[in-house]
Amino acid sequence: WAPILAAEGAKLAPFAPSNAGLLVSWSAYMTRHFGAALKGLRLSAGGFSLRGEAVISARGLEGGGLYPLTPALREGAVLRLDLFPDLSLEALEARLERTRGDSAANRLRKAGLDAAKQALVMEVARPLPGGAAALAAVLKDLAVPHQGPRPMDEAISTAGGVTRDAVDEGLQLRARPGVFVAGEMLDWEAPTGGYLLTACLATGRHAGRAAAGYAARPAG
């Protein structure tokens, strides 16, 4: 439908993946951790932050903790992870101070990281700083390099579609009176988990009522 509406003069924003996994090019070191869960995280990107979790996959990271961050990650924002969201920077520094002299792997383990989180830190942050304060800062704000979201045909939903200024208050196309649009035909996106369905149903009802009113108008 998109090319048809565009040919009729409707303004469309480009489609893009939303609620999608994240492409990360892992080294062979991460292979043994594919399928492992990263729990108890604070995930941040582009000024937005939330508590959640993710799963390490062969092609990057997946999971509900990432999906609300897709708009920012799609624009190139860095994914940042707080691996100790319930611990202050100072408390973590004090914990790490007691591990001074241990190997990097032992320091991470004694700090309280499970095998999957240890592997992630070693993958993206080596060489680790030796000082407790510097290492605590890394673990509280771990930057994960990535290549953007998974392709659109692997995403749960999409951004893009008919723009807001292309429709009137009843979701009727300004360029084609009598044609109404709703749901993911419209340029909007929301986190998965009921929000998508609710908005699709709500805009469908709104457009349907407007269409019924349009059809009931006296001819001429």
VOZA-462953 format. One line per field, with one value per residue: x, y, z of N, C-alpha, C in turn; residue in one letter. Coordinates in Angstrom, 3 decimals. Example, Ala and Ser with C-alpha at 12.3 -4.5 7.8 and 13.67 -1.06 7.14 Angstrom:
<nodes>
npx	(13.190,12.850)
npy	(-5.690,-2.250)
npz	(7.800,7.080)
capx	(12.300,13.670)
capy	(-4.500,-1.060)
capz	(7.800,7.140)
cpx	(13.200,12.900)
cpy	(-3.300,0.030)
cpz	(7.800,7.870)
type	(A,S)
</nodes>
This chain:
<nodes>
npx	(0.790,2.057,3.571,1.376,-0.168,1.741,2.012,-0.386,0.029,0.271,2.098,4.833,6.825,10.034,10.143,11.266,13.069,11.583,11.376,13.372,16.043,19.597,22.374,25.488,28.880,30.386,33.411,35.073,35.356,32.974,31.277,30.599,28.761,26.423,22.963,22.817,21.432,21.375,20.804,19.130,19.898,20.581,19.643,20.661,20.284,20.720,19.748,17.583,16.502,16.199,15.199,15.964,16.438,18.536,19.454,22.279,23.051,23.932,24.123,24.160,22.481,19.405,15.992,13.539,14.465,15.883,14.142,12.537,14.547,15.114,14.524,16.524,18.879,18.724,19.331,21.973,22.894,24.903,24.815,24.512,25.332,24.462,25.792,25.448,22.957,21.715,23.612,25.661,28.106,30.232,29.988,30.433,33.035,34.351,33.928,35.377,37.901,38.735,39.523,41.892,44.893,44.129,43.442,41.986,39.659,38.987,38.496,36.181,34.432,34.429,33.356,30.729,29.635,28.029,28.870,28.145,27.956,30.557,31.929,30.910,31.929,34.687,34.794,34.111,35.476,38.149,41.627,41.078,40.834,43.148,42.763,40.448,38.448,38.339,37.670,35.208,33.748,33.661,32.095,29.697,28.899,28.942,29.947,28.598,29.605,27.913,26.080,23.668,20.020,18.465,17.537,14.564,12.691,12.982,12.133,9.859,7.974,7.333,8.684,7.773,5.789,2.545,2.578,1.875,0.942,-0.159,-2.702,-6.097,-7.979,-9.589,-8.108,-8.122,-6.854,-5.366,-4.610,-6.184,-9.296,-11.762,-10.341,-9.101,-6.732,-4.930,-3.491,-0.389,0.022,0.342,2.775,4.281,5.544,5.865,6.711,6.800,4.384,1.664,1.106,1.346,-0.755,-2.945,-2.845,-3.155,-5.750,-7.161,-6.671,-7.763,-10.469,-11.063,-10.552,-12.398,-14.875,-14.782,-14.742,-17.252,-18.874,-18.156,-19.080,-21.792,-22.561,-24.619,-25.118,-23.395)
npy	(-1.217,1.201,2.351,2.871,4.778,6.796,7.490,8.718,11.066,11.160,11.858,10.047,8.671,7.089,3.525,1.680,-0.557,-1.475,-2.184,-4.239,-6.672,-6.238,-5.659,-7.017,-7.476,-10.123,-11.522,-14.750,-15.511,-15.118,-17.169,-19.421,-18.345,-17.795,-17.497,-17.087,-15.332,-11.882,-10.487,-8.208,-5.554,-2.068,-0.403,1.918,4.487,7.200,9.111,7.885,5.557,2.386,-0.321,-3.718,-6.723,-8.765,-11.004,-12.812,-13.386,-15.209,-13.287,-10.888,-8.946,-9.629,-9.087,-7.868,-5.676,-4.152,-3.253,-0.814,1.005,1.073,3.274,5.220,3.680,3.037,5.434,5.601,5.899,5.078,1.965,1.621,0.006,-0.494,-2.566,-2.989,-1.910,-1.537,-0.765,1.741,3.869,4.385,2.364,0.110,0.603,0.337,-2.373,-3.490,-2.631,-4.399,-6.514,-6.025,-6.826,-9.341,-11.442,-10.157,-11.568,-12.833,-10.613,-9.558,-11.685,-11.869,-9.426,-9.828,-10.532,-12.665,-15.469,-14.793,-11.976,-11.370,-12.274,-10.502,-8.037,-8.517,-8.855,-6.327,-4.336,-4.744,-3.699,-4.064,-1.449,-1.070,0.230,0.566,2.544,3.357,0.923,0.398,2.493,1.684,-0.656,0.346,1.809,0.557,0.560,-0.691,-1.552,-1.458,-2.386,-1.304,-1.830,-5.101,-6.303,-5.030,-7.029,-8.794,-7.575,-6.772,-4.793,-1.788,1.454,4.538,5.332,6.692,10.128,12.408,14.938,14.305,13.421,14.112,15.086,12.877,10.817,10.662,10.663,13.569,13.966,12.217,12.216,10.374,8.101,6.316,5.774,3.613,2.151,0.466,1.586,4.207,6.700,5.977,4.650,2.253,0.731,-2.868,-5.184,-4.942,-2.259,-1.731,-3.241,-2.070,0.599,0.185,-0.898,1.240,3.409,2.262,2.052,4.759,5.781,4.234,5.106,7.741,7.280,6.094,8.262,9.962,8.497,8.634,11.181,13.542,13.242,15.284)
npz	(0.000,0.515,-1.734,-3.386,-1.968,-1.766,-4.428,-4.745,-3.544,-0.786,2.157,3.307,5.902,5.941,6.336,9.203,11.417,14.536,18.054,18.136,17.989,18.673,16.622,17.132,16.692,17.727,19.088,18.752,21.338,22.706,22.032,23.649,25.355,24.059,24.108,26.790,29.572,30.437,33.305,35.588,34.838,34.133,31.351,28.909,26.433,24.283,26.145,27.326,29.774,31.390,33.579,33.001,31.026,28.911,26.232,25.235,21.946,18.932,17.014,18.307,20.642,22.275,23.385,25.800,27.303,25.546,23.582,24.019,23.617,20.966,19.082,19.737,19.492,16.833,15.693,16.149,18.759,21.595,23.274,26.692,29.691,33.027,35.219,37.860,39.070,41.529,43.265,44.556,42.959,44.680,46.600,45.033,44.234,46.695,47.147,45.044,45.698,47.605,46.126,44.961,43.299,42.507,39.613,36.548,35.821,38.258,39.834,38.695,39.144,41.978,42.508,41.976,39.533,37.187,34.986,32.336,32.351,33.114,30.848,28.916,29.811,29.561,26.849,25.692,27.061,27.580,27.616,31.110,33.540,36.288,38.719,41.452,41.431,38.741,37.495,38.666,37.551,34.887,35.073,35.932,33.805,31.170,27.912,24.962,21.879,18.725,15.721,15.093,14.963,14.371,11.048,9.358,8.695,10.724,12.951,15.650,15.244,13.288,12.561,10.908,7.953,7.101,7.581,10.329,9.519,7.120,7.385,8.477,11.455,11.713,10.763,8.020,4.749,3.564,0.976,-0.383,-0.141,1.624,2.023,4.675,7.267,9.579,12.589,12.113,9.679,10.093,11.002,13.693,16.784,19.432,22.608,22.727,24.104,24.502,24.103,21.370,20.167,21.481,20.562,17.824,17.717,18.849,17.069,14.821,15.538,15.838,13.249,11.861,12.882,11.990,9.248,8.903,9.517,7.438,5.236,5.690,5.110,3.459,-0.033,-2.348)
capx	(0.000,2.854,3.781,0.091,-0.516,2.736,1.674,-1.556,0.450,0.348,3.462,5.218,8.166,10.632,9.968,12.482,12.765,11.307,11.299,14.235,17.322,20.713,23.502,26.805,29.852,31.160,34.553,34.839,35.361,31.614,30.471,30.086,27.739,25.229,21.781,22.852,20.683,21.982,19.691,19.396,20.633,19.970,20.053,20.472,20.701,20.114,19.062,16.498,17.065,15.202,15.643,15.533,17.406,18.779,20.039,23.382,22.774,25.028,24.180,24.175,21.686,17.957,15.239,12.644,15.154,16.412,13.141,12.200,15.698,15.347,14.640,17.835,19.913,18.593,19.977,23.402,23.261,25.657,24.141,25.288,24.770,24.861,25.739,25.149,22.026,21.291,24.803,26.225,29.465,31.154,29.916,31.087,34.471,34.828,33.922,36.478,39.157,39.111,40.006,43.123,45.924,43.584,43.332,40.791,38.505,38.615,37.934,34.797,33.654,34.273,32.482,29.347,29.150,27.967,29.768,27.750,28.341,32.017,32.336,30.571,32.901,35.972,34.660,33.988,36.180,39.576,42.133,40.370,41.688,43.529,42.259,39.067,37.528,38.194,36.953,33.809,33.128,33.405,31.007,28.462,28.577,29.629,29.552,28.583,29.583,26.918,25.867,22.273,19.016,18.305,16.767,13.136,11.886,13.166,11.659,8.489,7.110,8.048,8.444,7.541,4.435,1.848,2.935,0.743,0.385,-0.786,-4.079,-6.842,-8.246,-10.249,-7.152,-8.416,-5.763,-5.652,-4.387,-7.166,-10.496,-12.499,-9.434,-8.711,-5.621,-4.866,-2.507,0.997,0.116,0.709,4.157,4.424,6.056,5.699,7.284,5.938,3.834,0.286,0.964,1.155,-2.117,-3.900,-2.849,-3.731,-7.193,-7.714,-6.686,-8.718,-11.822,-11.210,-10.656,-13.650,-15.989,-14.692,-15.133,-18.711,-19.437,-17.913,-19.978,-23.186,-22.841,-25.513,-24.442,-23.333)
capy	(0.000,2.420,3.005,3.343,6.036,7.805,7.935,9.582,12.326,11.095,11.958,8.891,8.583,5.785,2.470,1.313,-1.548,-1.053,-3.350,-5.190,-7.022,-5.348,-6.299,-6.850,-8.402,-10.741,-12.369,-16.165,-15.625,-15.070,-18.270,-20.294,-17.643,-17.568,-17.993,-16.728,-14.124,-10.800,-10.037,-7.173,-4.463,-0.812,-0.179,3.312,4.932,8.443,9.826,7.083,4.520,1.518,-1.591,-4.812,-7.773,-9.085,-12.323,-12.825,-14.285,-15.321,-12.084,-9.670,-8.947,-9.671,-9.043,-6.755,-4.504,-3.362,-2.784,0.609,1.822,0.959,4.553,5.836,2.819,3.156,6.693,5.499,6.096,3.989,1.214,1.659,-0.910,-0.464,-3.956,-2.981,-0.782,-1.376,-0.456,3.040,3.830,4.341,1.032,-0.830,0.877,-0.265,-3.828,-3.820,-2.345,-5.605,-7.536,-5.532,-7.854,-10.523,-11.360,-9.432,-12.464,-13.021,-9.356,-9.466,-12.716,-11.489,-8.248,-10.313,-10.742,-14.052,-15.775,-14.068,-10.576,-11.327,-12.401,-9.266,-7.016,-8.849,-8.689,-4.952,-3.327,-5.037,-4.113,-3.440,-0.625,-1.729,0.939,0.231,3.607,3.309,-0.295,0.599,3.375,0.869,-1.598,1.114,2.504,-0.258,0.889,-1.870,-1.173,-2.216,-1.981,-0.923,-2.883,-6.153,-5.847,-4.789,-8.243,-9.540,-6.737,-7.007,-3.773,-0.835,2.897,5.023,5.241,7.950,11.118,13.039,16.051,13.808,13.020,15.065,14.598,11.586,9.916,10.631,11.219,14.879,13.859,11.318,12.192,9.124,7.012,6.446,4.880,3.344,1.166,0.670,2.407,5.539,6.859,6.025,3.401,2.119,-0.533,-4.036,-5.565,-4.482,-0.884,-1.764,-3.694,-1.072,1.759,-0.232,-0.993,2.570,4.205,1.622,2.469,6.193,5.945,3.613,6.013,8.886,6.806,5.925,9.601,10.453,7.771,8.996,12.565,13.680,13.389,16.641)
capz	(0.000,0.640,-3.033,-3.918,-1.298,-2.132,-5.782,-4.626,-2.943,0.671,2.655,4.100,6.469,5.607,7.315,9.919,12.448,15.901,18.936,17.437,18.584,18.348,15.955,17.749,16.099,18.800,18.778,19.062,22.802,23.244,21.515,24.715,26.128,23.258,24.786,28.212,29.923,31.213,34.142,36.574,34.210,33.705,29.975,28.537,25.100,23.839,27.209,27.879,30.625,32.018,34.128,32.147,30.774,27.504,25.989,24.281,20.823,17.974,16.180,19.111,21.871,22.082,24.633,26.093,27.821,24.430,22.628,24.129,23.226,19.526,18.351,19.960,18.922,15.377,15.307,16.402,20.163,22.212,24.334,27.927,30.682,34.430,35.649,39.293,39.236,42.930,44.055,44.195,42.434,45.807,47.204,44.125,44.328,47.939,46.942,44.151,46.389,48.351,45.185,44.344,43.228,41.838,38.160,36.098,35.892,39.662,40.350,38.233,39.832,43.381,42.565,41.947,38.171,36.746,33.869,31.124,32.503,33.073,29.452,28.217,30.210,28.957,25.397,25.193,27.864,27.794,28.927,32.219,34.401,37.529,39.889,41.833,41.015,37.280,37.138,39.075,36.559,33.696,35.338,36.103,32.555,30.174,26.544,24.094,20.462,17.957,14.329,14.927,15.146,13.386,9.885,9.599,8.604,11.966,14.055,16.107,14.650,12.448,12.571,9.556,7.420,6.802,8.594,11.023,8.757,5.898,7.700,9.305,12.804,11.626,10.102,6.593,3.965,2.972,-0.467,-0.992,0.692,1.606,2.392,6.078,7.613,11.016,13.024,11.714,8.479,10.567,11.447,15.148,17.333,20.877,23.094,22.654,25.398,24.599,23.610,19.919,19.891,21.977,19.671,16.542,17.904,19.114,15.834,13.921,15.950,15.555,11.794,11.432,13.209,11.084,7.924,8.915,9.422,6.084,4.318,5.965,4.729,2.294,-1.320,-2.868)
cpx	(0.829,3.123,2.489,-0.282,0.472,2.444,0.465,-1.225,0.508,1.812,3.744,6.635,8.733,10.375,11.318,12.119,12.508,11.109,12.101,15.467,18.428,21.848,24.809,27.722,30.752,32.410,34.200,34.780,33.941,30.773,29.844,28.955,26.477,24.034,21.737,22.124,21.546,20.860,20.125,20.227,19.859,20.539,19.728,20.951,19.981,19.326,17.899,17.099,15.949,15.885,15.133,16.605,17.528,19.391,21.151,23.052,23.967,25.199,24.147,23.430,20.207,17.287,14.508,13.317,15.683,15.324,12.751,13.331,15.919,15.417,16.002,18.950,19.905,19.287,21.460,23.834,23.984,24.774,25.051,24.568,25.340,24.689,25.425,24.163,21.577,22.453,25.355,27.651,30.468,31.171,30.599,32.597,35.058,34.894,35.108,37.843,39.660,39.650,41.319,44.200,45.451,43.633,42.044,39.551,38.042,38.007,36.472,33.912,33.395,33.401,31.014,28.788,29.114,28.814,29.434,28.171,29.862,32.510,32.067,31.576,34.244,35.944,34.757,34.861,37.645,40.469,41.434,41.328,41.977,42.955,40.801,38.080,37.280,37.420,35.484,33.078,32.795,32.182,29.667,28.025,29.315,29.091,29.674,28.530,28.572,26.810,24.397,21.319,19.072,17.467,15.271,12.306,12.077,12.636,10.225,7.524,7.970,7.747,8.254,6.113,3.853,2.100,1.690,0.121,-0.255,-2.240,-4.761,-7.121,-8.940,-9.390,-7.514,-7.252,-6.168,-5.527,-5.432,-8.389,-11.274,-11.645,-8.908,-7.635,-5.537,-3.726,-1.109,1.138,0.595,2.147,4.187,5.047,5.908,6.364,6.287,5.420,2.422,0.068,0.678,-0.277,-3.143,-3.996,-3.433,-5.250,-7.824,-7.760,-7.634,-10.146,-12.060,-11.386,-11.967,-14.853,-15.992,-15.126,-16.646,-19.404,-19.283,-18.890,-21.439,-23.523,-23.765,-24.699,-24.483,-23.064)
cpy	(1.278,3.079,3.560,4.681,7.141,8.359,8.851,10.916,12.322,11.121,10.777,9.055,7.202,4.758,2.098,0.293,-0.908,-2.297,-4.508,-5.515,-6.124,-6.149,-5.975,-7.900,-8.959,-11.414,-13.813,-16.409,-15.730,-16.292,-19.110,-19.648,-17.333,-18.244,-17.640,-15.412,-13.155,-10.167,-8.928,-6.029,-3.161,-0.511,1.262,3.556,6.227,9.183,9.083,5.909,3.685,0.306,-2.710,-5.862,-8.008,-10.474,-12.170,-13.833,-14.298,-14.044,-10.789,-9.822,-8.916,-9.408,-7.752,-5.521,-3.592,-2.656,-1.315,1.544,1.853,2.302,5.206,5.004,2.883,4.414,6.710,5.745,4.864,3.296,1.204,0.816,-0.618,-1.888,-4.097,-1.853,-0.547,-1.022,0.884,2.862,3.681,2.963,-0.006,-0.633,0.236,-1.782,-4.241,-3.582,-3.583,-6.705,-7.119,-6.621,-9.134,-10.343,-10.625,-10.306,-12.663,-11.759,-9.222,-10.475,-12.324,-10.244,-8.640,-10.525,-12.231,-14.225,-14.972,-12.604,-10.422,-11.363,-11.116,-8.168,-7.282,-8.637,-7.233,-3.942,-3.664,-4.048,-3.353,-2.589,-1.340,-1.081,0.628,1.272,3.541,2.064,-0.187,1.463,2.607,-0.012,-0.907,1.809,1.816,0.061,-0.351,-1.407,-2.042,-1.652,-1.676,-2.094,-3.956,-5.640,-5.805,-6.068,-9.164,-8.778,-7.091,-6.020,-2.816,0.596,3.313,4.789,6.618,8.954,11.783,14.158,15.612,13.402,14.116,14.437,13.243,10.521,9.669,11.278,12.559,14.803,12.999,11.230,10.893,7.909,7.284,5.406,4.725,2.378,1.496,1.237,3.807,5.549,7.062,4.697,3.435,0.830,-1.674,-4.384,-5.067,-3.089,-0.859,-2.156,-2.654,0.103,1.395,-0.318,0.384,3.421,3.593,2.027,3.928,6.423,5.360,4.493,7.217,8.486,6.620,7.273,10.201,9.803,8.185,10.425,12.578,13.872,14.843,17.671)
cpz	(0.000,-0.726,-3.627,-3.301,-1.647,-3.521,-5.782,-3.954,-1.434,1.105,3.582,4.641,6.152,6.714,7.939,10.997,13.803,16.747,18.338,18.267,18.060,17.730,16.676,17.146,17.205,18.251,19.140,20.564,23.374,22.887,22.616,25.514,25.314,23.948,26.255,28.447,30.716,32.023,35.089,36.043,34.282,32.336,29.598,27.111,24.784,24.904,27.827,28.631,31.229,32.616,33.229,32.019,29.277,27.432,24.963,23.184,19.874,17.167,16.984,20.421,21.509,23.419,24.891,26.653,26.738,23.640,22.798,23.697,21.721,18.812,18.514,19.342,17.402,14.863,15.642,17.832,20.692,23.251,25.556,28.974,32.063,34.940,37.133,39.604,40.674,43.848,43.602,43.672,43.572,46.467,46.330,44.165,45.580,47.820,46.081,44.797,47.136,47.439,44.526,44.405,42.582,40.325,37.790,36.228,37.330,40.252,39.938,38.959,41.278,43.549,42.523,40.559,37.848,35.485,32.616,31.204,32.493,31.625,28.678,28.535,29.542,27.439,24.965,25.928,28.147,27.043,30.053,33.040,35.717,38.770,40.168,41.329,39.515,36.851,37.522,38.057,35.285,33.912,35.544,34.820,31.414,28.783,25.667,22.634,19.700,16.552,14.054,15.108,14.067,12.212,10.160,9.544,9.806,13.173,14.424,15.443,13.836,12.859,11.119,9.107,7.170,7.925,9.178,10.199,7.444,6.113,8.505,10.664,12.812,10.962,8.636,5.844,3.358,1.451,-1.162,-0.090,0.514,1.920,3.803,6.402,9.130,11.303,12.553,10.311,8.854,11.071,12.960,15.573,18.845,21.319,22.945,24.053,25.589,24.047,22.117,19.567,20.303,21.020,18.308,16.634,18.079,17.850,14.811,14.244,15.581,14.055,11.279,11.704,12.276,9.674,7.827,8.816,8.053,5.100,4.501,5.573,3.513,1.015,-1.787,-1.796)
type	(W,A,P,I,L,A,A,E,G,A,K,L,A,P,F,A,P,S,N,A,G,L,L,V,S,W,S,A,Y,M,T,R,H,F,G,A,A,L,K,G,L,R,L,S,A,G,G,F,S,L,R,G,E,A,V,I,S,A,R,G,L,E,G,G,G,L,Y,P,L,T,P,A,L,R,E,G,A,V,L,R,L,D,L,F,P,D,L,S,L,E,A,L,E,A,R,L,E,R,T,R,G,D,S,A,A,N,R,L,R,K,A,G,L,D,A,A,K,Q,A,L,V,M,E,V,A,R,P,L,P,G,G,A,A,A,L,A,A,V,L,K,D,L,A,V,P,H,Q,G,P,R,P,M,D,E,A,I,S,T,A,G,G,V,T,R,D,A,V,D,E,G,L,Q,L,R,A,R,P,G,V,F,V,A,G,E,M,L,D,W,E,A,P,T,G,G,Y,L,L,T,A,C,L,A,T,G,R,H,A,G,R,A,A,A,G,Y,A,A,R,P,A,G)
</nodes>
